Amino acid sequence: MKDSIDHHSSDAHEDAQELRKLGYAQELFRTMGGFSNFAISFSIISILTGAVTLYGHGLRMGGPAEMAFGWPLVSFFTLAVVMSMAELASALPTSGAMYHWSCKLGGKGWGWFTAWFNIIGQIAAIAGIDYGCAQFLAPLLGLDATTKNILTIYLAILISHALINHFGIRLVAWLNDFSVTVHIIGVLVIVSALLIFAPKQPASFFFERITSNTQGWPYWWAFIVGLLQAMWTFTGYDASASVTEETVDPRHRAPWGMVMAVVVSSIVGYLLLIALTLSIQDISSVLNAKDANGNDVPAVIVILIGALGERAGSLFSALAAMAMWFCGLSAVTWSSRVIWAFARDDGLPQSRIWRHVSPRHLTPAPAIWLCVIAAFLAAVYSGAYAVVTSISTIGLYISYIIPVCLRQRVKEIDRGPWHLGRYSSIINLIAILWVIFLCLILSLPDNMRAGKSIVAVTILLGLWYGLRERRRFRGPALSRRMKDN
């Protein structure tokens, strides 16, 4: 046992020396192993969050076929994106992740914009995750799904996540590991219960093309809009890169953590969608279910209770809500590290506050609380769940793809031990085309509210950078170090 601890300590010391070569001191507590690194991305992808809270959206747009064809389609192209990012994570293992990659490949301006799009996407992601959890919990707690009740539950969830992240990375790492158990065992239990005990539709039902959208869209367009369900689920896998300064041997473990989180989520998530969809008795009843006061009831709760009965259905719904809570916890960890890393390089207003690390708990406490406050305000602003999740997805994928685009331009790069070899360019190109497609289709629905929000943010960021930050912001320490050399 002692030899194992000594070996872990030796590896952490070597990783700290590698970080110092990139221009940074080891400030955070480096204790995460490979499984913990995988766990945080897997927990944020959270098939029991995105696939469940937006299940009704996907079903309304494309019917059962949305699950049958949409999920594997998005899984395939997401794998191209995550592999392109994993290659860069192995080369530059810092908490700045995409921000640092963009700075190295394109300069401080590209890095500044990447960081801001990533932060905006992450804040919206926390809002989407925890607000969705609150929507799910309200009927399970016997409360009316009024805006006031949901916001109260949402605030309580955010505070619980901030407190746990504030007081210890060891506890967060343990809870992330346990979250994997909850997600995998939870999905297997729900799937088994539905397939064994629930009355089921014939297998052909899973491939039926039905649309119940109220906008009068043709099926092909409604199906594309319904891809938001899978697209938003497959976000957050960059968390493995964002906690590299707390991970032992990050050049190997962070890339594998990202890739395996997507692969495992795609397989387990598909099983869940098959079981849920085949257990639907009437699509209209699932989509239009209301509580006693006329508030919408989440589609998955309706399916579980209808298929398994009130008691068992409520129990499994509570299990899904628990997984959502774990997802939100991981999301706060992920987002706070990116904010902290950007503030460390003086990229935020009042950076001296947000880069502070608690000397007792070795966590970026101010950044953690900034995340939850901003997430609460984001949910109040958006007003519609599909809008906040679309903004989150677009913002995150813009930040994902900027360094990949720059990587295509800069052919020569010092690779890490995890790389794509001669397939790098073609996989990068597939990833770039997919993200362009994704951003376009998610910008258009709901009177282009998500698209207009992203355009407005882009214009404001451009003006801010051009008028002030271009002269003030110096870029990350690693870029300045390279320039000095």
N, C-alpha and C positions, 0 to 999 in steps of 0.2 A: 504493500500500500504506500509506504514511504517513497519507494523508488518511483511509483507512478506520480506522486505529488511533485517530487524533485524534477522528473522529466517534464511535467506540465509547466513548472516554474521556469525551466531552462528554455522551453519553446517560447513562452511568453516574453522572456528576456530578449531572445533573438528577434521576435516580432517587433518589440519596442525599438531595437536598433535599426530594423528595416524602416520603421516609421520615421525615425530621426533622420535617416538619409533623405526622406521626402520633405524634410523641413519642419517636422512637428515633434513635440514631446509627448510621451505617453501620459495622458491626464485621466482617461477613463479606465475603469477596472476591467482588465483583460481576463475574462474567465469563461467565455462561451466556447464550447466544443463544436464539432461539426453538426451534431444533432440539434443543438440549440440554435445554431445559425440557420439550419434548414427550417426549424420549427417556427421561427419568427416570420419568415416569408409564407410558409404554409398556413400559419394562423391568420395572416392578413389577407391572403387570397380567400380563405375561409369559404368553402363551398356551401356551408350552412349559413352563410350570410348573403353573398351576392346571388347565388343560384336560388335561394329561398325567398329573400325579400323582394326580388324582382321577378319571381316566378310568374306572378299574375300578369306582369307587363309582357313577358315573352309569350305566355299563353294567349293573351288578348290579341297580340299582333300576328303571330304565326301559327297558333294552335299547337297540337302535339308535335308537328314536324319541326317547329322551332327548336324543340329539345333534341329531336332525332338528328337533325342536320346542322343546326346552328352551333351547338356546343362543340362537336368535333372540328367544324370549320374554324372556329375561333381558336380552339386549342392548337391546331396545326400552325397557324400563323403566329400565335403568341410564342410558340416554341422558337421560331426564327428570331423574334425580338429578344427573348431572354438569352439565347445563345450568343447573339451579337453583344449583348451587355455583359454576359459572364466573362467573355474574352477580355473586356476592358477592366472588369473587376479584378481579375487575376493580375493584370499589369500594374494597376494603381489601387492598392488596398487601403483606402482612407475613408473616414466617415463622410467626407464630402461627396463621394461616389460620382454621379453624373456631372455634378458641378466641377469637380477636379478633372475629370476626363475631358470635358469640353475646354477647360482652360489650357490643358496641356496640348490638345490637338488644334485649337483654333484661337486661343488667346483669351484674355480676361473678360472681354465683352461677351463672347459666346458663353463663357462660364457663368457670368452674372445673370443672363437671361435664363439659362438652364436652371440655375438655382431657384429663381423666382417662380418659374412655371412648375417646378417640382414642389415647392412649398405650397403654392396655391392648390395644386392637385391633391397634396397630402391633407391639407386642412379640410378641403371638401370631402375627401375620403373618410376622415374621422367623423365628420358630420353625417355622411351617408350611412356609415356603419352603426354608429351609436343611436342615431335617430331611428334607423330601421329596427334596431334592437328594442327601442322604446315603443315603437308601433306594435311590435310583436308581443311585448310584455303586458301592455295595457289590458287587452281582453283576458289574458291568463291571470292577471291580478284582480279580475272582476271590476275593472274600471272602464268607464266610457272612454272611447277613443277620441276625446275632444282635444283640441290644440293645447289647451292649458294642461291637461293631464299628461299628454305625451311630452310636452316641453319640460314638465317637472321631473318625469322619469328620466328623460334625456339628460338633464342637468345633473341628476344624482349619479348616473352612469359615468358621465365625464369626470366628475369629482373623484369617484372611486378609482378611475384609471390614473388620474393625476397623482393621487396620494400614493398609490402602490409604486408608480414609476419614480416618484420623488424619493421614497425611502429605501430603495435598494435594487440594484441590478441582479443580485443573487435571487431574490424573490421573483423578479420578472422572468429571469431565465428559467426558473423552476416552473412557473406558471405557463410559460410558452411551451415547455416540454410536455406538461400535462395537457395543454390545449390540443396537441397532436393526438393524444389518446382520446380526448373528448370528441374531436372531429372524426377520426377514423372509426372508433368503436361506435360513436353515435350514429354515423351514417350506416354502418353495417347492421346495427340493431334496428334502425328505422326501415332500412331496405328489407331485412329479413322479416320483420313484422308485417310489412305491407304485402310482400310476396307470398307469405305463408297463410296469413289470417284474413286479409282483405279480399273482397270480391274484385275481380280484375276484368279489364277490357281485353279483347283478343289482341295479339301482338301487332296486328295490322293497324290498330288504333294509334299506335305510337308514331306512325308515319302520315297521319291524316293532315291535310292542309286546310286549316280553318282559320278565318280571321274574324275577330269581333271588334275591330277598331271602329270608333265612332266618327272618324274623320273622313270615311269614304275612300280610303286609300286602296289601290289594287293590291292583290296578295303579295306580289314580288317586293313592293316597297315596304309594306307592313312587316314582312319577314325580315328585311334588312334593318328596319328600325328596332325590331325585337331582339336583334343581336346585342343590344345594350346589356341584356341580362348576363350573357357570357363575357362580353368585353369588360364590364365593370368588375365582374368576379375576378378576372385575370389581371389584376393590378396589385401593386404592393410587393411584388417579388424582389424589387430592388432593396427591400429592407435588409436582406442578407449582406448587400454591399455597404449599407449605411451603418452596420454594426461591426465592420471589419476591425475597428480599433479596439473592440471588446472581444474579438474572436482569436483563438489560437490557430496559427497556420492559416491565415486568411486567403493567401494566394491560391490554395487548393480548396479550402472549405467554403468560402463565400460563393465561388462560381457553381460548385456542385449544389450548394444550398438553394440557390436561385433556380437552377434547372430542374432539380428533383422536386421542388415545391410545385412547379407547373405540371410536371409529368404525373405526379401522384394525384394532384387535384383534378386533373383532366379525367383520369380513370375512375377515381372514386366518385367524382361529381356526376359522371355519366350514369353510373349505377343508381345514384340517388334520383336522377331525373327520370330514368326508366320506371323505377318503382312508383314514384309519385304520379306520373302521367297515366300509367296503366290502372291506377287506383281511382281515377276520376270517374264518377258515375254520370255527371252532367256538367258540361263546361259552363253553361250559362249560370247554373247555381253557384259554381265556384267563383266566377268572376263578379257576380252581383250580390254576394252575401253581405248582409248588414246586421249590426247588433240591434238591441231593442230601441236605441235612440237614432237609428238610421246612419250610424257610422260604418265605414267599410271595415270588413274583417279580412286579414291577410289570407290569400288564396291557399297557402300551404296548411294553415290551421284548419280551414274548412275541409281540405282533402283528408288530413289525418283524423280529425274527429268523425267525419263521415265514413271513413274506411274502418277505423278501429274502435269507435265509440268515444263517448265524452271523456271518460277517465284516462284511457290509454292514449287517446289523441292529444289530450292536454298535457300528459306527461312527456310525450315525444316532442311536442311543441316547446315545452320548457327546456328540453335538452338542446333544441336548436337555438333557443334564446341564450342559453349558457355559452354555446359556441360563439354566438355573436358578441357576447361580452368579452370573451377571450380575444376575439379579433380586434375589437376596439382597444383593448389593453396593448396589444402588439403594435397597433397603428400609432398610438401616442409615443411609444418607445422609438419607433421608426422616424416619425416626423420630428420629434425633439432633437434627435441626433443630427439631422440635416440642418435644422435651424441653428443648432449649436456650432456645427462645422462652418457654416456660412458666416455666422457672427464672429467666429474665431479669426476670420480673415477680414473683419470689419465691413461685411457686405450688407448689414442691416442697419436701419436707424437705431441709435442707442445700443450698438453692438456690445459695449462694455457690460451691459446688464445681461444680455442673452447668452454671452459666452462664459458666464460665471459657472463654475462647477462647485457643488456642495463639498466642502472639505471633509465633512463627516461621512456622507453617503456616496461620494464620488459619482454623482449623477448631475446632469445639466438642469437643475431645478427650475430656474427662471424660464428656460426654453420649454420645459414640460407644461408649465402653467400657461404660457403664451399659446401653446397649441390648443388647449381645451377651451380657453376663452374665445379664440378666433373661430374654433369649430362651432361653438354655440351660436355666435353671431352669424356664421355662414348658413346654418340651418334656418335661422329666422329670416334671413334675406331671401333664400332661394324660393321658399313657398311651395315647391313641388319636388317630390322625391326624385322623379326622373330627371329633373333639371340639375339638381345638385350632384347626382351620380354621373351625369353626362359631363358636367364641368370638371369633375374629379378625373374622369377617364381621359378627357382631352388634354388637360393640364399635365397629367402624369406622362402620357405617351409622347407629348411634345418634348418633355425633358428626357425621356428615354431615347428618343431618336436623334436629337441634336448631336450628341457625341458619336453616334453610329454614322451619321452623315459626314461628320468631320473625319472620322476614321477612314471612310471611303476616299476622301480627298488626300489624306496623308497616308500613303501606302506603307511607308517605313515606320515601324513603331516597335519599341522594345516589348516583346511579348512576355507574358507571365507563363508559368508552367501549364495553365489551362488555356488552350487556344483551339481554333477551328482549322488551322492549317490552310491548305489550298482552297478549301471551301468557304473561307471567310468572306470574300467579296460577294459571292452569289447569295449567301445567307443574309448578309447585310443589306443587299439590294431588295430581297424579298421583304425583309423587315421594314425598310423605308416605304415601300409601296403600300404595305398593309396599314401602316400608321397614317399615311395620307388619306387612304380610303376611310379608315376609322374616324378620323377627325372631321371629314366632310359629312359623313352620314349622321354623326351625333350632333352636329351643329344645326341641322335643319328642322327637326321636329319642335313642337311646342312654340310655334311662331319664332323659331330660331333664338329662343332665350339663351340657351347654352352658347350658341355660336356668337351672339351679340355680346355676351358677357366676356368671352375669351377675346374677341376683337377689341372691346373697350379696354380690357386689361393690357393687351399687347400695345395699344396706342399709348396708354398712360406710362407703361414701363419704358417704351421707346423715348418718350419725351423726358422722363426722369433721368434715364441714362445719358441721353444726349446733352441735357442742360447741366447736369450736376455730377452724376456718378462716373462718367467717362474720365473726368479729371481727378476725382477724389479716390475712387476704388482702385486699389493697387493689384488686386488678384490674390490668389492663394500663395502661401509660403513656398510651395513646391515650384510654382511658375517663376517666382522671383529668384529662387535659388538656382534654377536652370539658366535664367538670364544672366545672373552674376557669374556663373561658371563659363 
